[in-house]
Amino acid sequence: MNKQIKVLAFAGGLRRGSYNKALVRCALEECPSNLSIEVFDLEGIPPYNADNEQTPPQSVKDFKDRIRQADALLMATPEYNCSISGVLKNAIDWASRPKEGNPLQGKPVAIMSASTGRFGGVRAQMHLRHCFVFLDMHSINEHQLMLSDAANNVDAKGRVTNEKTHQLMRQLLDALATWTIKLQYQP
Ligand SMILES: Cc1cc2nc3c(=O)[nH]c(=O)nc-3n(C[C@H](O)[C@H](O)[C@H](O)COP(=O)(O)O)c2cc1C
């Protein structure tokens, strides 16, 4: 099957030099020909407020539309205090409400993480997976991509320099393509 798969990628870190944004750029670099990756910046997403759930801010509407239009998602999460960043959780919370028409439901998703620590954000990944179970999202289990010691594996231009990470990225994106096609398959 030669279908072009649309992936929406975003990082749960806002800072300019974010290592998780560097992972998203690495995904663009390693994108296989059967995927197209669009990047969404979570910068403009305000704190979630249930009062505005039915009439969300334009940035949230845009975010939800982009999720809806994508065949699959690719999220890069920082690890903050052993969990995902508030920025990422906040964006997921907005996208998941109201429950009717939640664009996250049933979406294939791949997770990656970068941290300055030794574990590369693996504990954040586990928390993210937990959210996906509740949201009925379909995350890839194989090819977990963690970039540990990120400060020494991303150069001054924000490029991931670690060749193993580039190799894992190719595997992750190939797996996301296969997984998405499998989930979309209708006999
Ligand atoms: C509030 C806070 C909590 C953090 N907690 C962890 C942690 O639990 N594990 C870890 O590996 N790194 C932790 N870090 C370090 C982050 O991995 C590091 O700041 C990383 O660069 C953040 O991602 P970013 O580069 O995409 O902004 C923490 C940083 C902050 C600011």
The ligand as a Gaussian input file, in Angstrom:
#p B3LYP/6-31G(d) Opt

LIG

0 1
 C       10.747000      21.408000      36.680000
 C       11.758000      20.463000      36.087000
 C       11.760000      19.148000      36.470000
 C       12.653000      18.252000      35.894000
 N       12.585000      16.923000      36.235000
 C       13.332000      16.032000      35.542000
 C       13.147000      14.622000      35.739000
 O       12.337000      14.178000      36.540000
 N       13.895000      13.765000      35.005000
 C       14.800000      14.216000      34.079000
 O       15.450000      13.383000      33.433000
 N       14.997000      15.537000      33.866000
 C       14.278000      16.441000      34.561000
 N       14.429000      17.793000      34.330000
 C       15.448000      18.237000      33.356000
 C       14.862000      18.220000      31.948000
 O       15.077000      16.942000      31.409000
 C       15.584000      19.236000      31.073000
 O       15.328000      20.536000      31.590000
 C       15.160000      19.151000      29.622000
 O       16.079000      19.895000      28.862000
 C       13.737000      19.654000      29.403000
 O       13.314000      19.444000      28.094000
 P       13.488000      20.515000      26.907000
 O       14.961000      20.540000      26.587000
 O       12.673000      19.995000      25.792000
 O       13.036000      21.859000      27.404000
 C       13.581000      18.709000      34.927000
 C       13.572000      20.073000      34.575000
 C       12.678000      20.928000      35.132000
 C       12.665000      22.379000      34.671000

